[in-house]
Amino acid sequence: MGKRIGIEVSLAVSEAVKLCNTDVVAAYPITPQTHIVEHLSEIIADGELDAEFICVESEHSAMSACLGSAAAGARTFTATAGQGLELMHEAVYLASSMRLPMVMAVANRALSAPLSVWGDHSDVMAVRDTGWIQVFCEDGQEAFDHIIWAFRVAEDNRVLFPVMVHLDGFHLTHVVEPIYIEDREKVDSFLPPNRFPLPLDPKKPVSMGTFAPPVIYTEIKKAQEDAFQSIMPHIVECWEKFGKHFGRSYKPVETYRAEDAETLIMTMGSYGETASVAIDTLRAKGLKVGQVKLRLWRPFPFKELRDAVKGAKNLIVLDRCISSGGPGGPVASEVRSALYDEPVRPVVVGYISGLGGRDILPEQFEAMIERGIKDAAKGRTERMVILGARE
């Protein structure tokens, strides 16, 4: 039987990778994901997992090693963060373009300069268009669960796209939480063996990721995008099966006290729980406020978002990243675009906060929501508003 224990979230992610019978782990340590691959190296060295642990000299090499192992049909995992994710950026595109199933945990971190090892979503947004399935986790249990879920989705022959599991650096990675660790038999009965349809085999040679001149490149990228847009039903189906199997259910967009809310605040990742505390406080004061949590970032859940905010007057979106020189935060921009064609839609107010790991306290969320209500009442809202900056 599984057991509920207190464990650092990074180590719980490693335990999930172990339970998935992963074949290959390619690793280059970078804060704040280091504990994940460190613990995996111990697990493999102790014989608890029969896997190849490939130590590489950079994150670009880590992803390159993953490309080869996934192409050979091996269940493949890596982890990275911040600058490391950007260093592997070129190879990240190859994984999705070549339809290689693999799972990567990203301990979200700010980007230099100045150097910062603390969490925000700048690294995520820099890879948002790379063609990976991307999900956000709010707490340690969700991080553990989504490693198992991600392997099943990625390796589903109706999907065959890589998956990033995002967990906020330090706010999640280095926190000890009570997490239910499933037993191997139960994970085995949920996660079938990897059946990659075209594994590299000297006896059946194939070419992958080859040269494409202008006459064919557009058609190939369209086919890739069509395939990526078509996988939403399989993503949802996998969450439903996960819920029936393990008793913990997830959706592309989740809500909290949103049924009759006039004002909603949207969060991604670990600040969702803090925002929920603020929602409870404001509800007690009589304000009709609620929360929307964007779990699935790619492919973007357009229908689910529109359904979740239907009926609300105001939608406040928290970004933990700046779209430099652009229209504010990247999430708020996408949300505005997603709702633009709706005949009746909430006023979208975007705020940027929590950069470089700066805390956002419950009372600051309360102030953010109360300011959002006032700004929304003005109609046309400012696009680049960074909260909490000393000037």
N, C-alpha and C positions, 0 to 999 in steps of 0.2 A: 504494500500500500504506500501511497505517497505520504508526505508529512509536511507540516507547516513549521518552518524554522525561521529564526532571525538570521538574515544573511545580507551581505553587501550586494547591491543590485548588480554590479559588474560580475560578481562571482555567480550570481543566479543565472545571468546570461550564459556564462561558461558552462554551467551545469545543464542548461537547456541544450546547448550545442552537443554536449556529451550524450544526452538522452536521445538525440536525433541520429546517433550512430554516424556522425560526420566522418567522411573519409580523408579530407584534406583541410588543413588550416594554414593559411599563409599569413605571416604576421610581421609587422614592423611597429614597435611600440611608440605611441605618442599620447601624451596627456590630453584628455582625461580617459582615454580608452585603455590605457596600459594594463590595468588590472584584469581586463577580460582575457587578453592573450597570455598574460603571465599565468593566470590560473589554468588556462587551457594547456599551456606547456607542462605544467605540473601534472595535470590529469593524464596527458598522453605519456609522459615520462614514467608515471606510476603504473601504467598499464591499464588504467580504467577506461581508456578509449583507444581502440586500434585504429590509429590515424597517422597520416604523415604530417608532421609539423615543420613547415618550411620557413626558416629564418631568412629574411631577405634584407637588402641594404637600403630599401626605400619603399614608400607606399606605392610608387609606380610599379615597382617590381612585385609587390604583394598582389596587386590587381592582375598583373601579367601572369603570375603563377596561377591565380584563380581562373583566368581565361583558359589556360591549358588543361587544368584539372577538370573543370566543368565540361570542356569540350570532349574530354575522354570519358565522361559519364560518371565522374566521382562527385559525391555530395560534398559541396565546397562552402567554406566559411572564411570570412575575414572581418576585421574591425578596424575602424580608423576614426579620425576626428580632425576638424579644423584645417590647418595647413596640410595635413596628410591627405585629406580628401581632395584638396586642390592639386596636390602633387600627382595624384593618380587620375586627375580629371580626364586626360586624353583616353586612358584605357577604360574608364568607366563607360564611355560611349560604346566601346566595342562589345561589352557584355550584353547590352540590350540589343544592339544591331545584329549580333550573331545569335540572339535568342538563347543565351546560355543561362540556365537556372543556377543561381547561387544566392547566398544570403550574406549581407554585410550589416553589422551593427555600427551605427554612427553615433558616437558620443558628442553631441552637438557642441560646437565651440566657436568663439569669435575668431575673426581673421586679422592678421597683422597688416600694417603697423598702426599703433604700437602693439608690441607683443602682448597677447592675452591668452591664457590657457583656460579661461572661464567660459561658461556657456552662453551662447545665444544662437540665433538661427542663420547667421551669415553664411556658414558653410553649406547648409541645406539649400539655401536659395541659389547658390552658385551652381548647383547640380540639378536644379528642378527640371530642366529640359533634357535630361540625359536618357530618358526612356525607361527608367527603373520604376517599379511599383514602390511607393514610399508611404510608410505609416508612422504615426507619432504615438508615443507611449506616455501615459500620465504618471504611472507609478511602477514599482518594481514588479508586481505581479503581471502587469500588462507587458512589461519588457520580456519576462520569462515566457509568457504565453505566446508572444508574437514571434519569437525565434522558431518555435515549433510550427506555428501557423504559416510562417513565411516559407519554410522549406516545402510544405505541402502545396502552397500556391505556386511557388516558383517552378516546381517539378511537375505540376499538372500539365500533361501533354496538350491540353487545350489552352494553356497559358504560355509557359516557357519564356518567362521574363524574369530577370533578377529582381531581388527585393532589398530595399534599405529599411532597417528598423531603427528609427530615431529615438534616442533617449538623451535627455539634456545632461550635458556635462556637469558633474559635481552635484547639481540639484537632484539628479537621480543616480548617476554612476557610483558615487561614493557614499550613498546613504544606506544604512542598515534598516531593512524593513522586514516585517513578517511576510514570508512568501510561501505559498503552497508549492512544494516541489513534487511533481508527479513521478510515479514509478515507471520503470522502463517498459513494462508490459503494456501499460496503458498508452504510453507514447507510441510504442510499436504498432498497436492496433489502430492508431489514428494516422500514422505516417507510413505509407507504403514504401517499398524500396524505390530508389530512383530508377526510372525507366526512360532515360534520355534517348530519343528516337534515332539519333545519328551520331553515336559516339565514334571518336577517332579510332580507326582500326586499320593496321597495315594491310590486312587482307581485303578490306573494302575501302580503298582510298576515296576521300572526298576533299573538296576545297571549301574553306570557310573564310569569310572576311576578305574576299579577293578584290581586285581592282574593278572599278565601275566607271566607264566613260560617261559623258553627259547624256548619251542616247538612252541609258538605262538607269542612271542614278535616281532620277525623280520617281520612277515607277517602284524602285526598291524601297525608297523611303516612304512612299505612300502606302505600300503594302505593310511596312512595319507599323506605321501609324494606325492604319485600319485595324491591324491585329491588336494593337495596344488599346484602342478605344473599345474593342469588343470584349475585353476580359472582365468588365465590371460584374456581370452575373456570376462568374466563377469565383471572383473575390468574395462576393457576398455569400455565395453558397458555402465557401470554405469557412467563413465565420459562423454560419449557421451550424455546420457540422461540428465545428470546434465547441460551440455552445452546448450542443446535445451530448457531446462526448465528455467534456470536462466540467460543464456546469457554469462556465463563465462566457457571457455573450458580448459581442462587439459589433459595431456598425460603422459605415463610412463617416456618418455625421451623428453625433450623439448630443442629447440635450439634458438640461437640468432646470427644473422648475420653469419651463418655457411655455407651458400650455396656454396661459392667459397673459403672457408677458407683453408689455408695450415696448420695452427696451431689452435688447439682448446684447450680451458681450460674447465675442468669439475668441477662443483661445486654442493654442496648439501646444501639446506637451505638458510639462510638469507644473506650469503655473495654473493649470485648470483647477486643481484642488484649492489653491489659494483664492482664486476668483469665486469658487463656490461658497467659501466662507463669507465673502463680501456680499454675495447674492442673498444668503440667509439673513445677514444683518439688515440689508436694505429692505428685504421683504418684511422683516419685523417692524420697520418704520412705515410700512404701507405702500412702498413703491412696487409697481408691477414690473419687476425685472427678472430676467432669466439668463441662461447661458447656453451657448452652442459650442460644442467641441469638435474641431475638425480633425478626425483621426486619419482619414485617407487623404493624402496630399496629391499623389499621382497614382492612377489617372484621377483627375479632379472630379469630385462627385457633384456635378451640376444639379441633377434632379433632387438629390437628397438635401442639398443645401437650400434650394428653393422651397422645398416642402418644410424644412426646419424653421425658416424665417417667415413663412407665410403668416400674415396677420400682425406682425410686429411693425411698430412705427419707426423704431430706430435700431440700427445694428452698429455696435461699436466693435471694431476689429483691433486686436492687439498684435502688433508686429514686433519681433525681436531682431529686426534687420532693417537697414536703410537701403532703398533702391536709389543709389547715388545719382543725383541730378534728375531723378524721375519724379513720379507722382506720389511719393511717400513710401509706405511700406509695401512690399510685394504681395503679401496676402490680401491686404485691403484692396489693392489694385485688381487682383483677380476676382475678388468677391464683387466689386463694383461691376466688372465686366460680365460676370455670371448672372447678375440680376438686371442688367441694363435693358434687356428686351421684355422684362416682366411689366405688364400694364400697371400693376400696383406693387410697389416695392418699398422696403424701408429706406430711410435716409442712412447712408453708410458713412460713419465717422471713423477715420483711421488714426490710431496713436502708435507711436514707437516708444518702447520702454524696455527695461531689462537688458540693455546691451552689456556685453562683456561680463555677464554674470551678476550684474547689480540686482539685488533683491527687489521685489515688488510686494509690499506688505498688504494684508487684507484691507487696511484703512486706505491705502493708496489705490487699490482697486475700487473701493467705494467712491473715492474722489474722482477717479477716472470715469466711472459710470455717470456720476452726477454732472460732471463737466460735459460728457458726451450728450446727455439729454439736452443741456443748454445749447451746445453747439449745433445739434441737429435741428433745434427749433429755429435757428437762423437760416435753414435751408441749405444754401451752398456752403460747404465746409472746406476748411484749409486742408491741403493734402499732406504737407510735411510738418507734422507736429511731434516733436520729441519731448516727452514728459520727463521731468526730474533733472534736466540739465542745469547746472549752475552757470549763470551768465553774469 
